[in-house]
Amino acid sequence: MEVKRQYGIDLLRILSMFMIIVLHILMQGGIFKAVKPLSHQFDVAWMLEALCICAVNCYALISGYVSVNGTKLKLHKIAVLWLQVVFYTILFTAVFGALKFGGEGYTYEIWKKSIFPVFTNHYWYFSCYFALFFFIPFLNKMINALREKELKMLFLIIVVVISVLPTVFRTDVFKISKGYSVIWLMMLYILGGITKRLHTVKLKVLPLLAGYAACAAVAFVFLYAVNKTGTDKVSDQLLYSYSAPTILLAAYFLFLAAINMDIKFKPAVFLIRWFSPLSFSVYIIHTNYWIWNFVMKNRFADYAKLRSIKLAAAVLLTAFAIYFFCSAIDAVRLYIFKVTRLSSLLERLENKIFKRQNTKDEVRLPEKTKSS
């Protein structure tokens, strides 16, 4: 029986990437450096940050939710993803390098970053996901083997031990690096997989969205209070890291809202189906070495001079423009990959190398032993 597609998950992919662009406009675009502390512009910028910083966590939660039933290591999938990244790194290196954009031409280091993006850590999320990918079949077997009570206990352990305690004691004893690590992505993957196993009751979307907003508000109020009091005993961004409980819970509320959505409006479904496959490349394009350093850097600092509402509108409209422009570019890349049947060719090559006959991705449950 065909599984009904959850368009809420696809919508969250799109929304999360939009939110990531907002984060990058604020940070790399120079707005945070330009706003005056405790000004109205400061408040707006950090409110937007609080609402959007959970986006990366959402992506990892989605990975666990949609992939938990897989038992095979499908190398062609990571190969396609790698080639998708390399397609743009080489393209932009060739174009910007030829133009000596920013005073830089072709160098060995730049080409190395272009061809081996994982091992140069320019795309930190892709680098971490690349490592996570090879553990996915084993994580899936663990998640599917555990009983309901054990899954709930594991969920609680991850939240408390990996998120709450390090934040309370302000220590990185487990080397989570504020969420910039493969360990953190792995924990989120497990949480997403557990949710897939345990989520059976339909939840109302509005209360979940309210929970997301409340978590973001707590993070902002904490930051505002620290800046207002002028204390240096605690970082004002303590509750703003990916691994902070406020941001983890904000992501989880948004994630639950997405999987409980029932989107049937045909124009909305059409747009979601069109934009969702392009969302990852939006990240790859706008954070490319050349775009990041010579196009994005401090490009939007002047937004800090705008009034509060205009500042918020400018950031959101700019994020929309970047998202649409990158999606339009990637539509061409996606067409090239489809015409060349790259994914199918790599899959057949993988099956031939490993002599696989059945390529279906199914969970194989242990057979019952015969009673003696």
Solvent accessible surface area in square Angstrom, and as a share of the most:
residue,aa,sasa,rsa
1,M,235,1.05
2,E,164,0.73
3,V,128,0.74
4,K,146,0.62
5,R,125,0.46
6,Q,63,0.28
7,Y,39,0.15
8,G,1,0.01
9,I,5,0.03
10,D,4,0.02
11,L,60,0.30
12,L,5,0.02
13,R,57,0.21
14,I,28,0.14
15,L,70,0.35
16,S,0,0.00
17,M,4,0.02
18,F,44,0.18
19,M,8,0.03
20,I,12,0.06
21,I,0,0.00
22,V,0,0.00
23,L,12,0.06
24,H,28,0.12
25,I,0,0.00
26,L,0,0.00
27,M,99,0.44
28,Q,23,0.10
29,G,0,0.00
30,G,1,0.01
31,I,0,0.00
32,F,41,0.17
33,K,165,0.70
34,A,46,0.36
35,V,13,0.08
36,K,152,0.64
37,P,101,0.63
38,L,66,0.33
39,S,28,0.18
40,H,135,0.60
41,Q,40,0.18
42,F,15,0.06
43,D,24,0.12
44,V,21,0.12
45,A,0,0.00
46,W,23,0.08
47,M,86,0.39
48,L,18,0.09
49,E,21,0.09
50,A,1,0.01
51,L,66,0.33
52,C,10,0.06
53,I,17,0.08
54,C,0,0.00
55,A,0,0.00
56,V,11,0.06
57,N,0,0.00
58,C,0,0.00
59,Y,26,0.10
60,A,2,0.01
61,L,0,0.00
62,I,3,0.01
63,S,21,0.14
64,G,0,0.00
65,Y,11,0.04
66,V,77,0.44
67,S,37,0.24
68,V,1,0.00
69,N,74,0.38
70,G,11,0.11
71,T,23,0.14
72,K,39,0.16
73,L,51,0.25
74,K,29,0.12
75,L,53,0.26
76,H,13,0.06
77,K,110,0.47
78,I,11,0.06
79,A,34,0.26
80,V,27,0.15
81,L,37,0.19
82,W,49,0.17
83,L,66,0.33
84,Q,13,0.06
85,V,0,0.00
86,V,16,0.09
87,F,63,0.26
88,Y,0,0.00
89,T,6,0.04
90,I,66,0.33
91,L,74,0.37
92,F,22,0.09
93,T,2,0.01
94,A,39,0.30
95,V,73,0.42
96,F,26,0.11
97,G,2,0.02
98,A,66,0.51
99,L,125,0.62
100,K,138,0.58
101,F,77,0.32
102,G,53,0.51
103,G,71,0.69
104,E,58,0.26
105,G,16,0.15
106,Y,110,0.42
107,T,65,0.38
108,Y,164,0.62
109,E,90,0.40
110,I,11,0.06
111,W,76,0.27
112,K,71,0.30
113,K,72,0.30
114,S,4,0.02
115,I,73,0.37
116,F,100,0.41
117,P,0,0.00
118,V,13,0.08
119,F,148,0.62
120,T,36,0.21
121,N,93,0.48
122,H,57,0.25
123,Y,2,0.01
124,W,49,0.17
125,Y,24,0.09
126,F,0,0.00
127,S,15,0.10
128,C,17,0.10
129,Y,42,0.16
130,F,39,0.16
131,A,38,0.30
132,L,2,0.01
133,F,18,0.07
134,F,69,0.29
135,F,102,0.43
136,I,20,0.10
137,P,8,0.05
138,F,134,0.56
139,L,20,0.10
140,N,1,0.00
141,K,119,0.50
142,M,71,0.32
143,I,0,0.00
144,N,33,0.17
145,A,81,0.63
146,L,45,0.22
147,R,167,0.61
148,E,99,0.44
149,K,162,0.69
150,E,64,0.29
151,L,0,0.00
152,K,111,0.47
153,M,105,0.47
154,L,38,0.19
155,F,47,0.20
156,L,100,0.50
157,I,80,0.40
158,I,4,0.02
159,V,22,0.13
160,V,52,0.30
161,V,50,0.29
162,I,23,0.12
163,S,1,0.01
164,V,44,0.25
165,L,73,0.36
166,P,17,0.10
167,T,16,0.09
168,V,95,0.55
169,F,142,0.59
170,R,141,0.52
171,T,61,0.35
172,D,64,0.33
173,V,93,0.54
174,F,84,0.35
175,K,142,0.60
176,I,4,0.02
177,S,52,0.34
178,K,140,0.59
179,G,0,0.00
180,Y,113,0.43
181,S,16,0.10
182,V,42,0.24
183,I,73,0.37
184,W,1,0.00
185,L,1,0.00
186,M,35,0.15
187,M,30,0.13
188,L,0,0.00
189,Y,0,0.00
190,I,9,0.05
191,L,2,0.01
192,G,0,0.00
193,G,0,0.00
194,I,1,0.01
195,T,6,0.04
196,K,71,0.30
197,R,83,0.30
198,L,49,0.24
199,H,48,0.22
200,T,118,0.69
201,V,104,0.60
202,K,132,0.56
203,L,68,0.34
204,K,161,0.68
205,V,38,0.22
206,L,138,0.69
207,P,79,0.50
208,L,17,0.08
209,L,56,0.28
210,A,60,0.47
211,G,13,0.13
212,Y,31,0.12
213,A,45,0.35
214,A,55,0.42
215,C,16,0.09
216,A,2,0.02
217,A,51,0.39
218,V,80,0.46
219,A,0,0.00
220,F,28,0.11
221,V,93,0.53
222,F,58,0.24
223,L,0,0.00
224,Y,74,0.28
225,A,46,0.36
226,V,14,0.08
227,N,41,0.21
228,K,129,0.55
229,T,102,0.59
230,G,61,0.58
231,T,52,0.30
232,D,137,0.71
233,K,168,0.71
234,V,35,0.20
235,S,65,0.42
236,D,36,0.19
237,Q,87,0.39
238,L,42,0.21
239,L,23,0.12
240,Y,6,0.02
241,S,22,0.14
242,Y,18,0.07
243,S,14,0.09
244,A,0,0.00
245,P,24,0.15
246,T,15,0.09
247,I,0,0.00
248,L,3,0.02
249,L,75,0.37
250,A,0,0.00
251,A,0,0.00
252,Y,35,0.13
253,F,61,0.25
254,L,10,0.05
255,F,0,0.00
256,L,20,0.10
257,A,1,0.00
258,A,4,0.03
259,I,8,0.04
260,N,4,0.02
261,M,57,0.26
262,D,77,0.40
263,I,35,0.18
264,K,140,0.59
265,F,141,0.59
266,K,167,0.71
267,P,72,0.45
268,A,31,0.24
269,V,24,0.14
270,F,134,0.56
271,L,96,0.48
272,I,10,0.05
273,R,136,0.50
274,W,106,0.37
275,F,34,0.14
276,S,7,0.04
277,P,69,0.43
278,L,2,0.01
279,S,3,0.02
280,F,33,0.14
281,S,0,0.00
282,V,0,0.00
283,Y,18,0.07
284,I,0,0.00
285,I,5,0.03
286,H,3,0.01
287,T,12,0.07
288,N,2,0.01
289,Y,41,0.16
290,W,1,0.00
291,I,25,0.13
292,W,44,0.15
293,N,48,0.24
294,F,46,0.19
295,V,52,0.30
296,M,6,0.03
297,K,107,0.45
298,N,77,0.39
299,R,141,0.51
300,F,24,0.10
301,A,29,0.23
302,D,95,0.49
303,Y,50,0.19
304,A,12,0.09
305,K,164,0.69
306,L,61,0.30
307,R,193,0.70
308,S,33,0.21
309,I,148,0.75
310,K,129,0.55
311,L,0,0.00
312,A,24,0.18
313,A,42,0.32
314,A,19,0.15
315,V,0,0.00
316,L,71,0.35
317,L,122,0.61
318,T,20,0.12
319,A,0,0.00
320,F,123,0.51
321,A,56,0.43
322,I,26,0.13
323,Y,10,0.04
324,F,110,0.46
325,F,133,0.55
326,C,4,0.02
327,S,0,0.00
328,A,47,0.36
329,I,50,0.26
330,D,0,0.00
331,A,30,0.23
332,V,92,0.53
333,R,8,0.03
334,L,42,0.21
335,Y,147,0.56
336,I,71,0.36
337,F,24,0.10
338,K,135,0.57
339,V,91,0.52
340,T,72,0.42
341,R,169,0.62
342,L,37,0.19
343,S,54,0.35
344,S,48,0.31
345,L,89,0.44
346,L,36,0.18
347,E,49,0.22
348,R,138,0.50
349,L,96,0.48
350,E,10,0.04
351,N,24,0.12
352,K,161,0.68
353,I,112,0.57
354,F,107,0.44
355,K,178,0.75
356,R,69,0.25
357,Q,183,0.81
358,N,79,0.41
359,T,49,0.28
360,K,134,0.57
361,D,61,0.32
362,E,92,0.41
363,V,46,0.26
364,R,160,0.59
365,L,134,0.67
366,P,124,0.78
367,E,162,0.73
368,K,196,0.83
369,T,129,0.75
370,K,197,0.83
371,S,109,0.70
372,S,162,1.05
